[in-house]
Amino acid sequence: MQFESFRHRLIVRKIIHVDMDAFYASVEQRDDPQLRGKAVIVAWKAKRSVICAAFYEARAFGVHAAMPAVRAEHLCPGAIFVAPDFARYRAVSQSVREIFKRHTDLIEPLSLDEAYLDVTQNKTGLATATLVARTIRGQIRQELNLTASAGVAPNKFLAKLASDWRKPDGLFVIQPEDVDTFLLSLPVGRISGVGKVTGDKLAKLGIQTVGDLRRLDLSALQGTFGRYGLRLHELARGLDENEVVPDRPTQSISVEDTFEQDVLLVETEPMIRRLAEKLWSASRNQSRIARTVVLKMKTSDFKILTRSHTPSSPPSSCEGLTDITLKLRERVGLQPQQRFRLVGIGLSNFRVPQTTAAQSDLFP
């Protein structure tokens, strides 16, 4: 442990995580003054549509991203539905990126609306990472009339936690000497990768907070969680040596949904359609083309099944992606009475388009 602490002190980075506030909805409200102060939901208003984004006025009614549009309409009857315009969002995202570039070349975008920045050495000579983050937020507000939240910390894991701490339009800083104070009382579910299944396993071990997790030795964690046990051990101590990697090529993107109650295979079509729409929207952020479609199913007894298909031509629409996924479902091949607790779909095998024309044909 002494070597681990020494090694960690040697690599003290200054990382900023910037997260645009309700990005799609904020762009819509900025560009249409009549939408300001109203419950704006960015989604196609259709029976099987899902929410791309919701502004805070709509979130107050319980509306959130990935929720079925019909459910959102029921929760917030006065909501204003606006069809998403991803070309416009990408253009605004690029403007945000240009602001980042004034301060550092070490930028790792996660999506159109969030990114990591390594400002251990910044290009503008500002004295602290906190001042860099404050300047970036000010430039976004002044030049783009949008707000962003930011977290400043010694690593990516902590910076992302920090950016959520005072949303919207907030700035939170975790100094190296304050890591323990910040982490120990934090619910363990706030740790990256701790979802419902992992959270339930930790709860059975009596683990509710990060402080509880620290008291569980490494061998016990590895025995229960395998390789992820080491990651849990490190994150509970605020350790994350992952560097900010500019323009990291996407290997795969995926979405999944765990059901409140186990369902039959034949009952999964509505979930698959919602996930396909969400995945298709996410794939519009990529400049490269995904060749392979993957279906993931988890049975009620936690057995994971995957099926994949690489068509001769990549899916060129949400409907095409949905059709391929539903055909993959037909290949699951279990008994009709088998129930499932989770379904997920993904895109992988990303390739650079051969020509601009080809890309235009594939993604009109």
N, C-alpha and C positions, 0 to 999 in steps of 0.2 A: 504493500500500500504506500510506503514511503517513496518508492521509485515512481509509482503511478502519480502521486501528488507532485513530485519533482518534475516529471515529464509534462504534466499539465501546466505547471508554472512557466515552463520554457516556451510554450505556445499560447501566448495570450493575444488573441485576436480581438479586433473591434468589428463586430458584425451588426448590421442593421437589417431588420426585416420590415419592409414597407408593404402595407396592405391598404389598397384603396377602399374607401367606405361605400358599401352597397353599390359597387362600381356601375353595373349596367343601369340600374334604376337612377343613380345619381346623374349619369350622362343624359338620360331621358329628361329628368327634371331640369337639368341645366339648359338643355336645348329647347325646351318647351316650358316657358314660364307658367303656363296655366296648370302644369302638373305639380308645381311646388307646393309643399305642405299637404299634399294629398296622398292617399294610400295607393301607391303605384306598384303594380306587379308586372314584371317583364316575363311574358309567356304568350304563346299562342292560345287563344281562348277556344279550346277544343276539348272534347270529352276525354281524350287520352293524353292530353298535353300535361307537362310538368313545369313547375316554376323554375325559371332561370335565375331570377333575382327578385327581391322584394325590398322596398325602401322601409325605413323604420316606422313610418305611420302604419304600414300594413303588418309589420312584424309585431306590433303591439296587440294584434288580434290573433297571434299564434301562427301567422303565415311564415313559411321559410322556404329556402331553395330546395328543389327536388320533391316538393310536395305536389300531389296531383292538383291540377288547376280547378277541378270541380270541388275539391275539398277546400281550397283557398277561397273560392267564391262563396262557399257556405259559411266559412269563418268570418269573412269580410265582405258582406254583400255590396258595400259601396266602393269596392276597389276598382281602380282603373287599370284595365289590361292593355299593355303595349307590346306589340310584336317585336321580338328582338331584332336588332340590326348589327350583326357581328362585324360587318365591314367597318362601320363607324366606331365600334368599340375597339377594334384593332388599331385604327388610326389614332385614337386617343391614347391607347396603351403605348404606342410608339412615341408619342409626344412625352409621356411620362418617362419612358426609357431614355430619351434625349436629356432630360433633366438629370437622371441618375449619372449619365456619362460625363457630366461636367465635374463630378466628384470622384469617380472611380471607374476603372475599366473592369473591375471584378464584380460582375453582375450576373446573378443566376436567377432568371425568371422561372417562376413556378406555374404561372398562368398569365392571363391578360392583366390581372389586377393585383398581383403580388410578386415580390422578388426579394432575394437576399443580396446584400451589398457588403463586401469586405472593404472597410475604410480604415484598416490598420495604418495605411498610408494613403491619405486622400490627396487629390490633385489640386485642391484649392487652398491648401495650407491652413485649414481651420484647426484650431487647437485640440478639439475633442470630438469624439464620435457623436456625442449628444448634440453638439453645435452643428455638425453635418446633418444629422437627422432633422433638427429644427429648421435648418436652411432649406432642405429638400421639401419639407412639408409646406413651408412658406412659398416656395417657388411654384409648387403644384397649385396652391390656392390662388396665388396672384395671376399666374399665366394661364391656367386651365379652368379656373373657377370650380375646382373640385377639392374634396378633402381626403386626406390619407392619415391612417394611424401608423405609428412606427414603434418598434421595440429595439432597444440597444442593449447588447450583452456580449460576453466573451465568446459565445459560440452560436451556431445556428439554432440548436434546440431551444436555448434560453431566449434568443431574440424573437423567435416565433411566439413563444409564450408571452413575452413582454408586449408584443404588438396587439395582442388580444385584451390586454389588461385594462386599457382605458378607451376602448372603442365606444362610439365613433370619434374621430377627430382628436385622437389622443397620442401622447408620447410617454413611454415608460422606459426607465433605464434600470438594468440590473448590473450593478458594479460587481467585480470579482469577489470582493469581501462580503457581499450581501447575498451570495448564492444560497447558502444554507438557510438563512432567515426567510428567503422567498420560497424555497422549495418544500421545507419540512412539513408545513401544514397543508400543502396543496393536495387536493383529491387525486388519487392515483390515476383516475380516468383522464386527467389532463396530459398525461405522458403520451407522446407520439406513439401510435401503434396499439395502445390499450383500448380496444373496442369492447363490445358487450361480452364476447366469449372470454377474452383474457381478463376482463374486469370481474366476471363471475368466478373465474378460477382464483383470482387474487382474493376476492371476498371470502371464499371458502377457507383460505389460509389466514383469514383475519386481517388482511391488508386493505386499509381504507385510504391511507394518506401516503405521501412519499416518505415521510418519516418512518411509517410502519414498514415500507418496502426496504428501507435501508437496513433494518434489523434482521432481514432475512438473508442468510449467507448465500454466497454465489453458487455453491454446489446444489443447494435446495432449489434455487431459481433455474439452474440448468437442467436439473432433474425433471422439473415440471414443464419448462418452456423451451428446452433444447437450446439452440444457438441464440434465440431471442432472450434467453435468461441473462446472458452476458450484457446485452444491450440494455435491459432493464436495470441491471446492476450499475452500469455506468451512468445512465440518465438520472437515476435516483440520486446520484452524487453530482449532477450538473456537468458531467463530462461528455463531450461530443467533439471528436477530432475531425469530423467531416468538413472539408474545405468548401468554400464558395467556388463553384466551377462554372465559368462563363460559357454560355451557349452549349450546355450539356445536351447531347442528342437524345431525344426521347426514344426509349426502348419499347415502352408499352404504356397504354392508358387503360384504365378500367373503372367500372362502377359496380357496386353490389348493394343488395338490400337483404337485411335479416328480418324475417316476418315475425309478427307478434305471436302468431300461431302457425304450426306446421301445416303445409298445404300439399295437396296432390299435384302430380306433375301437370295434369290437364288444367289445373287452376292457376298456373304460373304465367299464362300469356299476358294478362294485363300488366304484371310486374315487368316482364321482359320488354314490353312495348315502352313503358315509362323509362326503364333504364337505357334502352336503345336511343331514345330521344335525348336523354341527358348525355350519353356518351357521344352521340353525333355532334351535339353542341360543343362539347369539350374538344372534339377532334378538329374543330374549325380553327383552333388556336395554333395548329401545327402547320408548318410549311412543307413537311414531308408527308408522304402517303402511306397509310397502313395497308399491308397486303393480307394480313391474317385476322380472322375473327375468332374469338375464343368464348365459349360458354362454360361457366363454372356453376356447379350445383353442389350443395351440401345437404346430405340426408339428415333425418331427425336423429340418427345415431352418430352424426358428425363425420360420416364418410364423405370425402370430397371427390367429385367426378368432374373431369374436364373433357370437352370436345372442341376441336378446332377445325377450321377450314380456310384454305387459301385459294380463293377463286381466281380464274384466269384474268379477270378485271376487278380491281378493288371496288367496294361498294360506293356508289356515286350519289347516294341519297340516304336519308334516315329510313325510308321505306325499304330500300335495298338491304341496309344493315339489319333491320328488323326481320326481314324474310330469311336471311342467312341464319340468324340466331334461332329463329323458330324451327328451321330445318335441323339445326344442330340438336335442338331439344328432342327431336324424333329419334336421335341416335343414342339417347341415354340408356335405353334398353333394360330398365328395371321393372319389377312387377307393378301393375297399375295401382295397387294399394299403398305403394311406398310413398311416404310423405317427406317433404323437404322443408328445411328451416332457412335456407339462404339460396339466392340466385345472383350471379354476377356475370357481366359480359365485358369483354375487353377487345382492344385492337393492338396488334403487335406487328413485328417485322416491318418497321418503318423504312421507307426508301425515298431517296431524292427523286422528284419527278424528272423524267428524261428531257422533257421540253416544256416550256411555258404553255404552249398550245395544248399539250396533253393534259396539264393540270387544269386548264380552263375547261376542257371537255369533261374531266372527271368531277369537278366541283363547280358547277354553274352558280 
